[in-house]
Amino acid sequence: KADVLHAVCKDIVAWLPQLAEVGTPHALSGLTPEEIVLVDDVRTNFQSSSPARPKIVRYCKVARFDCYYRDMGFKYDMGGIGAKSDNDYATLLDFVQNPWQYKASLKVVCTEHQFVGCQDKPAVDLVVFDFDETLTLHTWMPTDRRCATEIGWRPLPPEQAHYVE
């Protein structure tokens, strides 16, 4: 897909011949790869094996997951934008409109979802993230060694803000 997107930018009329018609607005003339966001669920689609090795500099990798789905039982490779939250659409739009806010940084956003009977459950004190191969993992640990030796230790509130959102 990287090769195709670069080819489209080089000769957009060859790919979209309707743009050659007289009176057609030329909003896409001069389109560059940096102005395109590729959204896909397959990591290799963001790369190229051609000798030119064109790059996709703006992309959104959509995660896949396995789960029990309604009355269909356990299903593999579920997912897609909006599969777990409608907030996915707003996040993607924000990524398109404000690319400088997404400088290839790692970010985890933790949300608590309401469900029937949630008020009868105990409050959440621990969140465990189960990452799959689609994410690069890093560990950010407080510098205070008590985090590794004292169960229940927490940093002071100003430092906590660095680790949670």
For each residue, the residues with C-beta under 8 A, 3 or more apart:
1: 4 5 38 40 45 46 56
2: 5 6 38 45 46 47 48 54 55 56
3: 6 7 48 50 52 54
4: 1 7 8
5: 1 2 8 9 33 36 38 54 56
6: 2 3 9 10 33 52 54
7: 3 4 10 11 15
8: 4 5 11 12 15 16 31
9: 5 6 12 31 32 33 36
10: 6 7
11: 7 8 14 15
12: 8 9 15 16 19 28 29 31
13: 16 17 19 20
14: 11 17
15: 7 8 11 12
16: 8 12 13 19 28
17: 13 14 20
18: 21 24
19: 12 13 16 24 26 28 29
20: 13 17 24
21: 18 24
22:
23:
24: 18 19 20 21
25:
26: 19 29
27:
28: 12 16 19 31
29: 12 19 26
30:
31: 8 9 12 28 35 36
32: 9 35 36
33: 5 6 9 36 54 55 56 57
34: 57 58
35: 31 32
36: 5 9 31 32 33 56 58
37: 58 59 60 95 96
38: 1 2 5 45 46 56 58 59 60
39: 59 60 62 81 92
40: 1 45 46 59 60 61 62
41: 61 62 63 64 79 80
42: 45
43: 46 47 61 134
44: 47
45: 1 2 38 40 42
46: 1 2 38 40 43 56 59 61
47: 2 43 44 56
48: 2 3 52 53 54 55
49: 53
50: 3 53 54
51:
52: 3 6 48
53: 48 49 50
54: 2 3 5 6 33 48 50
55: 2 33 48
56: 1 2 5 33 36 38 46 47 59
57: 33 34
58: 34 36 37 38 99
59: 37 38 39 40 46 56
60: 37 38 39 40 92 95
61: 40 41 43 46 134
62: 39 40 41 79 80 81
63: 41 79 132 134
64: 41 77 78 79 134
65: 78 79 83 132
66: 74 75 76 77 78
67: 74 75 78
68: 73 74 75
69: 72 73 74 75 78
70:
71:
72: 69 75
73: 68 69
74: 66 67 68 69
75: 66 67 68 69 72 78
76: 66
77: 64 66
78: 64 65 66 67 69 75 83
79: 41 62 63 64 65 83
80: 41 62 83
81: 39 62 88 89 92
82: 85 86 88 89
83: 65 78 79 80 88
84: 88
85: 82 88 111
86: 82 89 90
87: 90 91 111
88: 81 82 83 84 85 91 92
89: 81 82 86 92 93
90: 86 87 93 94
91: 87 88 94 95
92: 39 60 81 88 89 95 96
93: 89 90 96 97
94: 90 91 97 98 101
95: 37 60 91 92 98 99 101 102
96: 37 92 93 99
97: 93 94
98: 94 95 101 102
99: 58 95 96 102
100: 103
101: 94 95 98
102: 95 98 99 105
103: 100
104:
105: 102
106: 135 136 138
107:
108: 129
109: 165
110: 127 129 164 165
111: 85 87
112: 124
113:
114: 118
115: 118
116:
117: 120 121
118: 114 115 121
119:
120: 117
121: 117 118
122: 125
123:
124: 112 127
125: 122
126:
127: 110 124
128:
129: 108 110
130:
131: 135 137
132: 63 65 135
133:
134: 43 61 63 64
135: 106 131 132
136: 106
137: 131
138: 106
139:
140: 162 163
141: 147 148
142: 147 155 159 163
143:
144: 147 153 155
145: 148 149
146: 149 150 153
147: 141 142 144 150 153 155
148: 141 145
149: 145 146 153
150: 146 147 153
151:
152:
153: 144 146 147 149 150
154: 160
155: 142 144 147 159 160 163
156: 159 160
157: 160 161
158: 161
159: 142 155 156 162 163
160: 154 155 156 157 163 164
161: 157 158 164
162: 140 159
163: 140 142 155 159 160
164: 110 160 161
165: 109 110
